[in-house]
Amino acid sequence: MDISLKGRTALVCGAGSVSEGWGNGKATAVALARAGAYVVAVDINLTAAQETAALIVAEGGECLAVQADATNSSSVENAVCAALAKFGSIDILQNVVGTTVMGGPVELSEEQWQKAIDINLKSAFLTCKHVLPVMVRQGRGVITNTSSLASIRYVGYPYTSYYAAKGGLNQLTQAVALQYAKQGVRCNAVMPGVMNTPLIFDQISSQYESKEEMIRARDAVCPMGRMGTAWDIAHASVFLASDLAQYITGVVLPVDGGISCRSM
């Protein structure tokens, strides 16, 4: 059965990629467009958002690139207004903004702790704050947050703030799902496991002797023998945004090749 999002507008927050290749947000924005959605590609880096938009337009889709800081309320509000001015509705909100900040409670400064909380958790709070009234007026809407396996277990990296923020994101997801269920709004999260995206080379490779060692180690920890890709996250997100998932809300869906099923 084909998934169609034709005529719906998707606001993807974090739609750019930190470097060359396919990050979760970039792949999800393109996948939503391929399913027929109009896309608003939002990123703090306008050039990255424009690159995603160009890919969508080149395939015959419609996409508006918007620069916004997801940790700033007025900036998020401006992005929402731009989406409404262009397409008239917001039917899908995809929160993909995230970052890792290495360090435990002793090593992290208060500023580093707050940065991780703001980017990974406050950003989703702010987009929900400004998009939920739109969805309630429409009587429909789907929110999908990008969590992490780190939200439910220690994964070997010293990023305490990331564990805390993503755990909070899971609870935010379920709280929104239950509060707005009778108003036609669904809210879920996808929970990536060990993924091969540009982000790991940008933020995690410093924890290994070499990039090659990192890839070998991360592949080995996966039951399937390989890391997942951004497209695995994108395809799960498109499903959750579709009518095929119309009775699914409050779910944190592991997209992890089975890692969450076993002890580490």
C-alpha positions in Angstrom: 0.0 0.0 0.0 1.5 3.3 -1.0 1.7 6.2 1.5 0.3 9.5 0.2 0.7 12.8 2.0 -0.5 14.7 -1.0 -1.9 18.2 -0.1 -0.4 18.2 3.4 2.2 20.6 4.7 5.2 19.3 6.7 7.4 21.6 8.8 10.7 19.9 9.3 12.8 21.5 12.0 16.4 20.6 11.5 16.0 19.9 7.8 19.6 20.6 6.9 22.7 18.4 7.3 25.8 19.3 9.3 28.0 18.3 6.4 27.9 16.4 3.1 25.6 13.4 3.0 22.2 12.5 4.4 21.3 13.5 7.9 18.1 12.5 9.5 16.4 15.8 8.9 17.5 16.1 5.3 16.4 12.6 4.4 13.1 13.0 6.2 12.3 16.2 4.5 13.0 14.6 1.1 11.0 11.5 2.0 8.0 13.5 3.1 8.1 15.4 -0.2 8.4 12.2 -2.2 5.2 11.1 -0.4 3.5 14.2 -1.7 3.8 16.7 1.1 4.6 20.4 0.8 7.7 20.9 2.9 9.0 23.8 4.9 12.7 23.1 5.5 13.7 24.9 8.7 17.3 25.0 9.9 19.6 27.4 11.8 21.9 27.2 8.7 19.9 28.7 5.8 22.4 27.4 3.3 21.7 23.8 4.5 18.0 24.4 4.4 18.3 25.7 0.9 20.3 22.6 -0.2 17.5 20.4 1.0 14.9 22.5 -0.6 16.8 22.4 -3.9 16.8 18.6 -3.9 13.0 18.6 -3.3 12.3 21.1 -6.0 14.6 19.2 -8.5 12.4 16.1 -8.0 9.2 18.1 -8.7 8.2 18.8 -5.1 7.4 22.1 -3.4 9.6 23.4 -0.6 10.2 26.6 1.3 13.6 27.1 3.0 13.4 29.1 6.3 16.2 30.1 8.6 15.3 29.8 12.3 16.9 29.1 15.7 14.8 26.4 17.2 15.8 27.4 20.7 14.4 30.9 20.3 10.6 31.3 20.6 10.2 34.3 18.3 12.4 32.7 15.7 10.2 29.6 15.8 7.1 31.6 15.6 8.4 33.4 12.5 9.0 30.1 10.8 5.5 28.9 11.6 4.1 32.2 10.2 6.2 31.7 7.0 4.8 28.2 6.6 1.2 29.3 7.0 1.7 32.3 4.6 3.1 30.0 2.0 1.0 26.8 2.3 -2.0 27.8 4.6 -1.6 24.9 7.0 0.8 22.8 9.1 -0.3 19.2 9.1 3.0 17.6 10.0 5.6 18.8 12.5 8.9 16.9 12.3 11.4 17.8 15.1 14.9 16.6 14.1 17.1 19.2 15.9 19.7 17.7 18.1 23.3 17.7 19.2 25.7 15.9 21.6 27.8 17.6 24.2 30.5 15.4 25.7 31.0 15.3 29.4 29.5 14.1 32.7 28.2 16.3 35.5 31.7 17.1 36.8 33.2 17.9 33.4 30.3 19.9 31.8 29.9 23.6 32.5 26.5 24.8 33.3 26.5 26.6 29.9 27.2 23.3 28.1 24.5 21.5 30.1 22.0 24.2 29.2 23.0 24.2 25.5 22.3 20.4 25.3 18.9 20.8 27.0 17.9 23.7 24.9 18.8 22.2 21.5 17.5 18.7 22.2 14.5 19.4 24.4 13.5 23.1 24.5 13.5 23.2 20.7 10.7 20.6 20.6 8.8 22.4 23.3 8.9 25.6 21.3 7.8 24.1 18.0 4.9 22.4 19.8 4.1 25.6 21.5 3.6 27.5 18.2 2.3 24.6 16.0 -0.2 23.0 18.3 -2.7 25.9 18.2 -2.6 25.6 14.4 -3.3 21.9 14.5 -6.0 22.3 17.1 -7.8 24.9 14.8 -7.4 22.5 11.9 -8.7 19.6 14.0 -5.8 17.4 12.8 -2.1 17.2 12.9 0.9 14.8 13.5 4.0 15.6 15.5 7.0 13.3 15.3 10.0 13.9 17.5 13.5 12.5 16.9 14.7 10.9 20.1 17.6 8.5 20.6 18.4 5.1 22.0 20.3 7.2 24.6 16.9 8.2 26.0 16.4 4.8 27.6 19.9 3.5 28.2 23.6 4.3 28.5 25.2 3.8 25.1 28.8 4.1 26.0 29.4 7.8 25.4 30.0 10.4 28.1 27.2 12.8 27.3 25.0 13.1 30.4 23.1 16.1 29.1 22.1 14.3 25.9 20.8 11.3 27.9 18.7 13.6 30.1 17.4 15.7 27.2 16.3 12.8 25.1 14.7 11.1 28.1 12.8 14.3 28.6 11.8 14.4 24.9 10.2 10.9 25.3 8.1 12.2 28.2 7.2 15.4 26.3 6.1 13.2 23.4 3.7 11.1 25.5 2.4 14.1 27.4 1.5 15.9 24.2 0.0 12.8 22.7 -2.4 12.2 25.6 -3.3 15.9 26.1 -4.2 16.4 22.5 -5.5 13.0 21.4 -9.2 14.1 21.5 -8.4 17.2 19.4 -7.2 15.2 16.4 -3.5 15.6 17.0 -1.1 12.6 17.2 2.4 12.8 18.7 5.0 10.1 18.5 8.8 9.8 18.5 11.3 7.8 16.5 14.2 6.5 18.5 17.3 6.0 16.3 19.9 3.5 17.5 23.5 3.5 16.2 23.3 5.4 13.0 25.7 6.3 10.2 25.0 9.9 9.4 27.2 13.0 9.0 26.6 13.9 12.6 28.7 11.0 14.0 31.7 12.2 12.0 31.1 15.7 13.2 30.5 15.0 16.9 31.3 11.5 17.9 34.5 10.5 16.0 36.7 12.2 18.6 35.8 9.3 20.9 37.8 6.8 18.7 41.3 6.5 17.4 40.1 6.8 13.8 37.0 7.2 11.8 37.5 3.7 10.5 37.7 2.3 14.0 34.5 4.2 14.9 32.6 2.6 11.9 33.9 -0.9 12.7 32.9 -0.5 16.4 29.5 0.9 15.7 28.7 -1.7 13.1 29.7 -4.5 15.5 27.4 -3.4 18.3 24.3 -3.7 16.0 22.5 -7.1 15.9 22.2 -6.7 12.1 25.9 -6.1 11.8 25.6 -2.6 10.5 24.6 0.9 11.5 21.3 2.3 10.3 21.0 5.2 7.9 19.1 8.5 7.8 16.6 6.8 5.4 15.6 4.3 8.0 14.5 7.2 10.2 12.9 9.0 7.3 10.8 6.0 6.2 9.6 5.4 9.8 8.7 9.1 10.1 6.7 9.1 6.9 4.7 6.1 8.1 4.0 7.8 11.4 2.8 10.9 9.6 0.5 9.0 7.3 -3.1 7.8 7.7 -1.8 4.3 7.9 -0.7 5.2 11.5 -3.9 7.0 12.4 -4.4 5.0 15.6 -0.8 5.3 16.7 0.0 8.0 19.2 2.3 8.3 22.3 4.7 5.8 20.9 8.5 6.0 21.0 9.4 3.7 18.1 12.8 2.1 18.1 14.5 2.3 14.7 17.7 0.6 15.9 18.2 -2.8 14.2 17.3 -4.6 17.4 19.7 -3.0 19.9 17.0 -2.0 22.4 15.9 -5.7 22.6 19.1 -6.9 24.1 21.4 -6.0 27.0 24.4 -3.9 26.1 
